[in-house]
Amino acid sequence: MSELTFEQMLEESLKTIHTGEVVEGTVIDVKPDEIILNIGYKSDGILPKSEYTNDSTIDLTEAVKVGDKLDVKVVKVNDGDGQVALTYKRLVADRGSKRIEEAFNNQEVLTAKVAQLLNGGLSVVVDEVRIFIPASLVSDVYEKDLSKYADQEIQFVVTEYNPKKRRYIGDRKQLIVAEKAKAQEELLSKVKEGDVVDGTVKNVTDFGAFIDLGGVDGLLHISEMSWGRIEHPKKLFKTGDAVKVMIKEINGTKIALSTKFDDANPWKDAAEKYAIGNVVTGKVARMTDFGAFVELEAGVDALLHVSQISKEHIEKPADALKIGDEVTAKVVDFNEADQKISLSVKALLPDAEEVTEAVEEVVDEATPVEE
C-alpha cells in the first residue's frame, strides 16, 4: 500500500459538506461587513452581515468575537472565490419558525421589541422571524398613531402561522381585553356603590370623562361633575388628572361615577338660607319666555317668574333683565324635595296704594291749617 501524501491525508481529514447542511464553525476573524469561520473544510466559510441578521444597526465587531462558536447553514460550497457561503439568520429563522409554531399551537404569550412601524400595523422579530401585528389588533381601542410603540417591548399571541407563505400574524388586543376583564372582575368584587376611590382621567368628551380606576373605566357624566353648572367637561378635567370619585352606580360591568359629594351639597342647609320670606341676592344665569333663573350659589338656582319681576306688565324677562344682572328678591316658595325655589322682586316693591296714601299724608301734614 502506497503511503498517502500529507496533502492527501489533510484533505481526507477534512469533512465533506453540502448545500443546505448545518455545520458548526469557529470565528477566526470579524470585519464590519462579514464574519470568517473555520468550518473544518478545506476552505473557510464566509458569513456576510446580511446573512447574519436583518438588523442593519448591529455592529458585527461588537456582536461576535474571535473564538465564538456558531451554527451556520451552507448556502454554496463554492461562492466563486473558492470559499463557502454561509447563512446564520436563515438557520435561526428555520428554528424560529418552529418556535413560532409551538407558540401558535400552545397560544403562548410572546414578548418582542417593535422592530418597525408600518402603515397597517407593527412588525416584531422573534428569532429572525418577522411577525406582523395589524393596527386593529394592536389595542382594544382604535389608535391612529402607532408611533408610541416604536422600540417598545410588547406582548402578543400568534393567531396565524403559515410558513409556506411566510405569513405570521400576532394579536395584542386579546391580551388587553383579557387583562381588563380580569381587572374589572377584581375591582367589582372589592367595591360597592357609595365608595370613594382614586382614579385617573383617561379621556374627556362633550358628555363627560372616562376615569381609569385601575384597569377598569368608569364614566363621570357631566351632570355628576359639579353641583353647579358646567360649560364643558374640559373646563374641569384634562387627560392624566388624578381624581377622587364616588361610585354612584354599578350596573353589570358599567360603572357610573360622581364628584358631587354630599358634604359639598349646597342644598343641605338650603331650607334655612332660603326659607320663605328671606330676601336673597343672585345673578341671572339663563332666561326663558316664562321667567329668569337666578343663581343664588353654585348648584342652587331659583325661578323668578315673569309676573314677579315688576308691578308693571312685562311681556318677557329679556325686556327687563339680561344675563349676569344682579337681582335682589324675596323667597315666595321653597320646595326642598324637588329642589325648587321661587322668587319675587315685586314682593319687595311698595304697594302703589300705600305709596299714594303715604304721599297724601305728607302733603296733608305740610298744608297749613286755616283758622
Contacts in CASP RR format, 6 or more apart in sequence:
PFRMAT RR
TARGET T0000
AUTHOR 0000-0000-0000
METHOD contacts of the structure
MODEL  1
MSELTFEQMLEESLKTIHTGEVVEGTVIDVKPDEIILNIGYKSDGILPKS
EYTNDSTIDLTEAVKVGDKLDVKVVKVNDGDGQVALTYKRLVADRGSKRI
EEAFNNQEVLTAKVAQLLNGGLSVVVDEVRIFIPASLVSDVYEKDLSKYA
DQEIQFVVTEYNPKKRRYIGDRKQLIVAEKAKAQEELLSKVKEGDVVDGT
VKNVTDFGAFIDLGGVDGLLHISEMSWGRIEHPKKLFKTGDAVKVMIKEI
NGTKIALSTKFDDANPWKDAAEKYAIGNVVTGKVARMTDFGAFVELEAGV
DALLHVSQISKEHIEKPADALKIGDEVTAKVVDFNEADQKISLSVKALLP
DAEEVTEAVEEVVDEATPVEE
4 12 0 8 1.000
11 42 0 8 1.000
14 40 0 8 1.000
14 41 0 8 1.000
14 42 0 8 1.000
15 40 0 8 1.000
15 41 0 8 1.000
17 23 0 8 1.000
17 39 0 8 1.000
17 41 0 8 1.000
17 74 0 8 1.000
17 77 0 8 1.000
17 84 0 8 1.000
18 74 0 8 1.000
18 77 0 8 1.000
19 74 0 8 1.000
19 75 0 8 1.000
19 76 0 8 1.000
19 77 0 8 1.000
20 73 0 8 1.000
20 74 0 8 1.000
20 75 0 8 1.000
21 73 0 8 1.000
21 74 0 8 1.000
22 71 0 8 1.000
22 72 0 8 1.000
22 73 0 8 1.000
22 74 0 8 1.000
22 91 0 8 1.000
23 39 0 8 1.000
23 40 0 8 1.000
23 41 0 8 1.000
23 71 0 8 1.000
23 72 0 8 1.000
23 73 0 8 1.000
23 74 0 8 1.000
24 39 0 8 1.000
24 69 0 8 1.000
24 70 0 8 1.000
24 71 0 8 1.000
24 72 0 8 1.000
25 37 0 8 1.000
25 38 0 8 1.000
25 39 0 8 1.000
25 40 0 8 1.000
25 69 0 8 1.000
25 70 0 8 1.000
25 71 0 8 1.000
25 72 0 8 1.000
26 37 0 8 1.000
26 38 0 8 1.000
26 67 0 8 1.000
26 68 0 8 1.000
26 69 0 8 1.000
26 70 0 8 1.000
27 35 0 8 1.000
27 36 0 8 1.000
27 37 0 8 1.000
27 64 0 8 1.000
27 65 0 8 1.000
27 66 0 8 1.000
27 67 0 8 1.000
27 68 0 8 1.000
27 69 0 8 1.000
27 70 0 8 1.000
28 36 0 8 1.000
28 37 0 8 1.000
28 38 0 8 1.000
28 44 0 8 1.000
28 66 0 8 1.000
28 67 0 8 1.000
29 35 0 8 1.000
29 36 0 8 1.000
29 66 0 8 1.000
30 36 0 8 1.000
30 60 0 8 1.000
30 61 0 8 1.000
30 64 0 8 1.000
30 65 0 8 1.000
30 66 0 8 1.000
31 60 0 8 1.000
31 61 0 8 1.000
32 49 0 8 1.000
32 59 0 8 1.000
32 60 0 8 1.000
32 61 0 8 1.000
33 48 0 8 1.000
33 49 0 8 1.000
33 60 0 8 1.000
34 46 0 8 1.000
34 47 0 8 1.000
34 48 0 8 1.000
34 49 0 8 1.000
34 60 0 8 1.000
35 46 0 8 1.000
35 47 0 8 1.000
35 49 0 8 1.000
35 52 0 8 1.000
35 60 0 8 1.000
35 64 0 8 1.000
35 70 0 8 1.000
36 44 0 8 1.000
36 45 0 8 1.000
36 46 0 8 1.000
36 47 0 8 1.000
37 44 0 8 1.000
37 45 0 8 1.000
37 46 0 8 1.000
37 47 0 8 1.000
37 70 0 8 1.000
37 72 0 8 1.000
37 86 0 8 1.000
38 44 0 8 1.000
38 45 0 8 1.000
39 45 0 8 1.000
39 72 0 8 1.000
39 84 0 8 1.000
39 86 0 8 1.000
41 84 0 8 1.000
43 78 0 8 1.000
43 82 0 8 1.000
43 83 0 8 1.000
43 84 0 8 1.000
44 83 0 8 1.000
44 84 0 8 1.000
45 72 0 8 1.000
45 83 0 8 1.000
45 84 0 8 1.000
45 85 0 8 1.000
45 86 0 8 1.000
46 79 0 8 1.000
46 83 0 8 1.000
46 84 0 8 1.000
46 85 0 8 1.000
46 86 0 8 1.000
47 70 0 8 1.000
47 72 0 8 1.000
47 86 0 8 1.000
47 87 0 8 1.000
47 88 0 8 1.000
49 58 0 8 1.000
49 60 0 8 1.000
51 75 0 8 1.000
51 85 0 8 1.000
51 86 0 8 1.000
51 87 0 8 1.000
51 88 0 8 1.000
51 89 0 8 1.000
51 90 0 8 1.000
52 58 0 8 1.000
52 60 0 8 1.000
52 63 0 8 1.000
52 64 0 8 1.000
52 88 0 8 1.000
52 89 0 8 1.000
53 63 0 8 1.000
53 88 0 8 1.000
53 89 0 8 1.000
53 128 0 8 1.000
54 89 0 8 1.000
54 125 0 8 1.000
54 128 0 8 1.000
54 130 0 8 1.000
55 115 0 8 1.000
55 125 0 8 1.000
64 70 0 8 1.000
70 88 0 8 1.000
71 88 0 8 1.000
71 91 0 8 1.000
72 86 0 8 1.000
72 87 0 8 1.000
72 88 0 8 1.000
72 91 0 8 1.000
73 86 0 8 1.000
73 87 0 8 1.000
73 88 0 8 1.000
73 90 0 8 1.000
73 91 0 8 1.000
73 94 0 8 1.000
74 84 0 8 1.000
74 85 0 8 1.000
74 86 0 8 1.000
75 85 0 8 1.000
75 86 0 8 1.000
75 87 0 8 1.000
75 90 0 8 1.000
76 84 0 8 1.000
76 85 0 8 1.000
77 84 0 8 1.000
78 84 0 8 1.000
79 85 0 8 1.000
89 128 0 8 1.000
90 128 0 8 1.000
92 127 0 8 1.000
92 128 0 8 1.000
93 127 0 8 1.000
93 128 0 8 1.000
93 129 0 8 1.000
95 127 0 8 1.000
96 126 0 8 1.000
96 127 0 8 1.000
96 128 0 8 1.000
96 129 0 8 1.000
97 129 0 8 1.000
97 163 0 8 1.000
99 126 0 8 1.000
99 127 0 8 1.000
99 129 0 8 1.000
100 126 0 8 1.000
100 127 0 8 1.000
100 129 0 8 1.000
100 131 0 8 1.000
100 158 0 8 1.000
100 161 0 8 1.000
100 168 0 8 1.000
101 161 0 8 1.000
101 163 0 8 1.000
102 108 0 8 1.000
103 110 0 8 1.000
103 157 0 8 1.000
103 158 0 8 1.000
104 158 0 8 1.000
104 159 0 8 1.000
104 160 0 8 1.000
104 161 0 8 1.000
107 157 0 8 1.000
108 157 0 8 1.000
108 158 0 8 1.000
109 155 0 8 1.000
109 156 0 8 1.000
109 157 0 8 1.000
109 175 0 8 1.000
110 126 0 8 1.000
110 155 0 8 1.000
110 156 0 8 1.000
110 157 0 8 1.000
110 158 0 8 1.000
111 153 0 8 1.000
111 154 0 8 1.000
111 155 0 8 1.000
112 124 0 8 1.000
112 125 0 8 1.000
112 126 0 8 1.000
112 131 0 8 1.000
112 153 0 8 1.000
112 154 0 8 1.000
112 156 0 8 1.000
113 124 0 8 1.000
113 125 0 8 1.000
113 151 0 8 1.000
113 152 0 8 1.000
113 153 0 8 1.000
113 154 0 8 1.000
114 122 0 8 1.000
114 123 0 8 1.000
114 124 0 8 1.000
114 149 0 8 1.000
114 150 0 8 1.000
114 151 0 8 1.000
114 152 0 8 1.000
114 153 0 8 1.000
114 154 0 8 1.000
115 123 0 8 1.000
115 124 0 8 1.000
115 125 0 8 1.000
115 130 0 8 1.000
116 122 0 8 1.000
116 123 0 8 1.000
117 123 0 8 1.000
117 146 0 8 1.000
117 147 0 8 1.000
117 149 0 8 1.000
117 150 0 8 1.000
118 132 0 8 1.000
120 134 0 8 1.000
120 135 0 8 1.000
121 132 0 8 1.000
121 133 0 8 1.000
121 134 0 8 1.000
121 135 0 8 1.000
121 138 0 8 1.000
121 146 0 8 1.000
122 132 0 8 1.000
122 133 0 8 1.000
122 135 0 8 1.000
122 138 0 8 1.000
122 146 0 8 1.000
122 149 0 8 1.000
122 154 0 8 1.000
123 130 0 8 1.000
123 131 0 8 1.000
123 132 0 8 1.000
123 133 0 8 1.000
124 130 0 8 1.000
124 131 0 8 1.000
124 133 0 8 1.000
124 154 0 8 1.000
124 156 0 8 1.000
125 131 0 8 1.000
129 168 0 8 1.000
130 166 0 8 1.000
130 168 0 8 1.000
131 156 0 8 1.000
131 158 0 8 1.000
131 168 0 8 1.000
131 169 0 8 1.000
131 170 0 8 1.000
132 167 0 8 1.000
132 168 0 8 1.000
132 169 0 8 1.000
132 170 0 8 1.000
133 154 0 8 1.000
133 156 0 8 1.000
133 169 0 8 1.000
133 170 0 8 1.000
133 171 0 8 1.000
133 172 0 8 1.000
134 169 0 8 1.000
134 170 0 8 1.000
135 143 0 8 1.000
135 146 0 8 1.000
136 142 0 8 1.000
136 173 0 8 1.000
137 159 0 8 1.000
137 169 0 8 1.000
137 170 0 8 1.000
137 171 0 8 1.000
137 172 0 8 1.000
137 173 0 8 1.000
137 174 0 8 1.000
138 146 0 8 1.000
138 149 0 8 1.000
138 172 0 8 1.000
138 173 0 8 1.000
139 172 0 8 1.000
139 173 0 8 1.000
139 176 0 8 1.000
140 173 0 8 1.000
140 176 0 8 1.000
140 177 0 8 1.000
140 180 0 8 1.000
154 172 0 8 1.000
155 172 0 8 1.000
155 175 0 8 1.000
156 170 0 8 1.000
156 171 0 8 1.000
156 172 0 8 1.000
156 175 0 8 1.000
157 170 0 8 1.000
157 171 0 8 1.000
157 174 0 8 1.000
157 175 0 8 1.000
158 168 0 8 1.000
158 169 0 8 1.000
158 170 0 8 1.000
158 171 0 8 1.000
159 169 0 8 1.000
159 170 0 8 1.000
159 171 0 8 1.000
159 174 0 8 1.000
160 167 0 8 1.000
160 168 0 8 1.000
160 169 0 8 1.000
160 170 0 8 1.000
161 167 0 8 1.000
161 168 0 8 1.000
162 168 0 8 1.000
179 215 0 8 1.000
180 215 0 8 1.000
180 216 0 8 1.000
183 214 0 8 1.000
183 215 0 8 1.000
183 216 0 8 1.000
184 215 0 8 1.000
184 216 0 8 1.000
184 253 0 8 1.000
187 213 0 8 1.000
187 214 0 8 1.000
187 215 0 8 1.000
187 216 0 8 1.000
188 216 0 8 1.000
188 250 0 8 1.000
188 252 0 8 1.000
188 253 0 8 1.000
191 197 0 8 1.000
191 247 0 8 1.000
191 250 0 8 1.000
192 247 0 8 1.000
192 250 0 8 1.000
193 247 0 8 1.000
193 248 0 8 1.000
193 249 0 8 1.000
193 250 0 8 1.000
194 246 0 8 1.000
194 247 0 8 1.000
194 248 0 8 1.000
195 246 0 8 1.000
195 247 0 8 1.000
196 244 0 8 1.000
196 245 0 8 1.000
196 246 0 8 1.000
196 247 0 8 1.000
196 261 0 8 1.000
197 213 0 8 1.000
197 244 0 8 1.000
197 245 0 8 1.000
197 246 0 8 1.000
197 247 0 8 1.000
198 213 0 8 1.000
198 242 0 8 1.000
198 243 0 8 1.000
198 244 0 8 1.000
198 245 0 8 1.000
199 211 0 8 1.000
199 212 0 8 1.000
199 213 0 8 1.000
199 214 0 8 1.000
199 242 0 8 1.000
199 243 0 8 1.000
199 244 0 8 1.000
199 245 0 8 1.000
200 211 0 8 1.000
200 212 0 8 1.000
200 214 0 8 1.000
200 240 0 8 1.000
200 241 0 8 1.000
200 242 0 8 1.000
200 243 0 8 1.000
201 209 0 8 1.000
201 210 0 8 1.000
201 211 0 8 1.000
201 212 0 8 1.000
201 237 0 8 1.000
201 238 0 8 1.000
201 239 0 8 1.000
201 240 0 8 1.000
201 241 0 8 1.000
201 243 0 8 1.000
202 209 0 8 1.000
202 210 0 8 1.000
202 211 0 8 1.000
202 212 0 8 1.000
202 217 0 8 1.000
202 239 0 8 1.000
202 240 0 8 1.000
203 209 0 8 1.000
203 210 0 8 1.000
203 239 0 8 1.000
204 210 0 8 1.000
204 233 0 8 1.000
204 234 0 8 1.000
204 237 0 8 1.000
204 238 0 8 1.000
204 239 0 8 1.000
205 233 0 8 1.000
206 222 0 8 1.000
206 232 0 8 1.000
206 233 0 8 1.000
207 221 0 8 1.000
207 222 0 8 1.000
207 233 0 8 1.000
208 219 0 8 1.000
208 220 0 8 1.000
208 221 0 8 1.000
208 222 0 8 1.000
208 225 0 8 1.000
208 233 0 8 1.000
209 219 0 8 1.000
209 220 0 8 1.000
209 225 0 8 1.000
209 233 0 8 1.000
209 237 0 8 1.000
210 217 0 8 1.000
210 218 0 8 1.000
210 219 0 8 1.000
210 220 0 8 1.000
211 217 0 8 1.000
211 218 0 8 1.000
211 219 0 8 1.000
211 220 0 8 1.000
211 243 0 8 1.000
211 245 0 8 1.000
211 257 0 8 1.000
213 245 0 8 1.000
213 255 0 8 1.000
216 255 0 8 1.000
217 255 0 8 1.000
218 254 0 8 1.000
218 255 0 8 1.000
218 256 0 8 1.000
218 257 0 8 1.000
219 254 0 8 1.000
219 255 0 8 1.000
219 256 0 8 1.000
219 257 0 8 1.000
220 237 0 8 1.000
220 243 0 8 1.000
220 245 0 8 1.000
220 257 0 8 1.000
220 258 0 8 1.000
220 259 0 8 1.000
221 256 0 8 1.000
221 257 0 8 1.000
222 230 0 8 1.000
222 233 0 8 1.000
224 248 0 8 1.000
224 256 0 8 1.000
224 257 0 8 1.000
224 258 0 8 1.000
224 259 0 8 1.000
224 260 0 8 1.000
225 233 0 8 1.000
225 236 0 8 1.000
225 237 0 8 1.000
225 259 0 8 1.000
225 260 0 8 1.000
226 236 0 8 1.000
226 259 0 8 1.000
226 260 0 8 1.000
226 298 0 8 1.000
226 299 0 8 1.000
227 260 0 8 1.000
227 264 0 8 1.000
227 265 0 8 1.000
227 266 0 8 1.000
227 298 0 8 1.000
227 299 0 8 1.000
228 266 0 8 1.000
228 298 0 8 1.000
228 299 0 8 1.000
229 285 0 8 1.000
229 295 0 8 1.000
229 298 0 8 1.000
229 299 0 8 1.000
230 236 0 8 1.000
237 243 0 8 1.000
243 259 0 8 1.000
244 259 0 8 1.000
245 257 0 8 1.000
245 258 0 8 1.000
245 259 0 8 1.000
246 257 0 8 1.000
246 258 0 8 1.000
246 259 0 8 1.000
246 260 0 8 1.000
246 261 0 8 1.000
247 255 0 8 1.000
247 256 0 8 1.000
247 257 0 8 1.000
248 256 0 8 1.000
248 257 0 8 1.000
248 258 0 8 1.000
249 255 0 8 1.000
249 256 0 8 1.000
250 256 0 8 1.000
262 268 0 8 1.000
266 297 0 8 1.000
266 298 0 8 1.000
266 299 0 8 1.000
266 300 0 8 1.000
267 299 0 8 1.000
267 300 0 8 1.000
267 336 0 8 1.000
267 339 0 8 1.000
270 300 0 8 1.000
270 334 0 8 1.000
270 336 0 8 1.000
270 339 0 8 1.000
270 341 0 8 1.000
271 334 0 8 1.000
271 336 0 8 1.000
273 280 0 8 1.000
274 280 0 8 1.000
274 296 0 8 1.000
274 300 0 8 1.000
274 302 0 8 1.000
274 331 0 8 1.000
274 334 0 8 1.000
274 341 0 8 1.000
275 331 0 8 1.000
275 334 0 8 1.000
276 331 0 8 1.000
276 332 0 8 1.000
276 333 0 8 1.000
276 334 0 8 1.000
277 330 0 8 1.000
277 331 0 8 1.000
277 332 0 8 1.000
278 330 0 8 1.000
278 331 0 8 1.000
279 328 0 8 1.000
279 329 0 8 1.000
279 330 0 8 1.000
279 331 0 8 1.000
279 348 0 8 1.000
280 296 0 8 1.000
280 302 0 8 1.000
280 328 0 8 1.000
280 329 0 8 1.000
280 330 0 8 1.000
280 331 0 8 1.000
280 343 0 8 1.000
281 296 0 8 1.000
281 326 0 8 1.000
281 327 0 8 1.000
281 328 0 8 1.000
281 329 0 8 1.000
282 294 0 8 1.000
282 295 0 8 1.000
282 296 0 8 1.000
282 326 0 8 1.000
282 327 0 8 1.000
282 328 0 8 1.000
283 294 0 8 1.000
283 295 0 8 1.000
283 324 0 8 1.000
283 325 0 8 1.000
283 326 0 8 1.000
283 327 0 8 1.000
284 292 0 8 1.000
284 293 0 8 1.000
284 294 0 8 1.000
284 295 0 8 1.000
284 304 0 8 1.000
284 321 0 8 1.000
284 322 0 8 1.000
284 323 0 8 1.000
284 324 0 8 1.000
284 325 0 8 1.000
284 327 0 8 1.000
285 293 0 8 1.000
285 294 0 8 1.000
285 295 0 8 1.000
285 301 0 8 1.000
285 323 0 8 1.000
285 324 0 8 1.000
286 292 0 8 1.000
286 293 0 8 1.000
286 323 0 8 1.000
287 293 0 8 1.000
287 317 0 8 1.000
287 318 0 8 1.000
287 321 0 8 1.000
287 323 0 8 1.000
288 317 0 8 1.000
289 306 0 8 1.000
289 316 0 8 1.000
289 317 0 8 1.000
290 305 0 8 1.000
290 306 0 8 1.000
291 303 0 8 1.000
291 304 0 8 1.000
291 305 0 8 1.000
291 306 0 8 1.000
291 309 0 8 1.000
291 316 0 8 1.000
291 317 0 8 1.000
292 303 0 8 1.000
292 304 0 8 1.000
292 306 0 8 1.000
292 309 0 8 1.000
292 317 0 8 1.000
292 321 0 8 1.000
292 327 0 8 1.000
293 301 0 8 1.000
293 302 0 8 1.000
293 303 0 8 1.000
293 304 0 8 1.000
294 301 0 8 1.000
294 302 0 8 1.000
294 303 0 8 1.000
294 304 0 8 1.000
294 327 0 8 1.000
294 329 0 8 1.000
294 343 0 8 1.000
295 301 0 8 1.000
296 302 0 8 1.000
296 341 0 8 1.000
300 341 0 8 1.000
301 341 0 8 1.000
302 329 0 8 1.000
302 331 0 8 1.000
302 341 0 8 1.000
302 342 0 8 1.000
302 343 0 8 1.000
303 340 0 8 1.000
303 341 0 8 1.000
303 342 0 8 1.000
303 343 0 8 1.000
304 317 0 8 1.000
304 327 0 8 1.000
304 329 0 8 1.000
304 342 0 8 1.000
304 343 0 8 1.000
304 344 0 8 1.000
304 345 0 8 1.000
305 342 0 8 1.000
305 344 0 8 1.000
306 314 0 8 1.000
306 315 0 8 1.000
306 316 0 8 1.000
306 317 0 8 1.000
307 346 0 8 1.000
308 329 0 8 1.000
308 332 0 8 1.000
308 342 0 8 1.000
308 343 0 8 1.000
308 344 0 8 1.000
308 345 0 8 1.000
308 346 0 8 1.000
308 347 0 8 1.000
309 317 0 8 1.000
309 320 0 8 1.000
309 321 0 8 1.000
309 345 0 8 1.000
309 346 0 8 1.000
310 320 0 8 1.000
310 345 0 8 1.000
310 346 0 8 1.000
310 349 0 8 1.000
311 346 0 8 1.000
311 349 0 8 1.000
311 352 0 8 1.000
314 320 0 8 1.000
321 327 0 8 1.000
327 343 0 8 1.000
327 345 0 8 1.000
328 345 0 8 1.000
328 348 0 8 1.000
329 343 0 8 1.000
329 344 0 8 1.000
329 345 0 8 1.000
329 347 0 8 1.000
329 348 0 8 1.000
330 343 0 8 1.000
330 344 0 8 1.000
330 345 0 8 1.000
330 347 0 8 1.000
330 348 0 8 1.000
331 341 0 8 1.000
331 342 0 8 1.000
331 343 0 8 1.000
332 342 0 8 1.000
332 343 0 8 1.000
332 344 0 8 1.000
332 347 0 8 1.000
333 340 0 8 1.000
333 341 0 8 1.000
333 342 0 8 1.000
334 340 0 8 1.000
334 341 0 8 1.000
334 342 0 8 1.000
335 341 0 8 1.000
END
